[in-house]
Amino acid sequence: MPTSGNRKNAFTLIELVLVLALLATILAVSAPSLSRSFHGRNLDGQAALVLAAIEYARSEAISQGIPMTVWIDTNTETFGVQASSGYDGIAAREKAWTLHPEVRFDSTPINNDGNGHSLAATFQPEGTLDATSVDEIRLAHKSGERITVAQTDDGDGYEIVK
């Protein structure tokens, strides 16, 4: 018979199974919450990207001295910045982005540029927002969550509104 000094400390099979069952329960309870968190992060990131494009348009309007427009294409879920119609901007500084596959534009701005793009925001060369700019751009995640990039109260720019 082994003495207490020779006995090895170890976990029994029952103890290991109980710990694994506890871990599985914790994971099952927290998984939906983690999933929603990742969806929200995708949506927030895409709204921040749209806001960055809007600020880029303002910056380019000032630096190039011509009106710059933010456009949206809801068919391809793309958006971008280009010189306003009738103005020659620096083509290399025109940009376009594609939304994350799980995110889409939830509303379509009314103004159309004739190229299949809806005009969202136009900035004049001094950096002011044109009166034809939309009040808000809504984004939606396939999970149903929504976020809005809306004009600020003073009408000078845009901000993210949840």
Secondary structure, 3 states (H helix, E strand, C coil): CCCCCCCCCCCCHHHHHHHHHHHHHHHHHHHHHHHHHHHHHHHHHHHHHHHHHHHHHHHHHHHHCCCEEEEEECCCCEEEEEECCCCCCCHHHCEEEECCCCEEECCCCCCECCCCCEEEEEECCCCCECCCCCCEEEEEECCCCEEEEEECCCCCCEEEEC
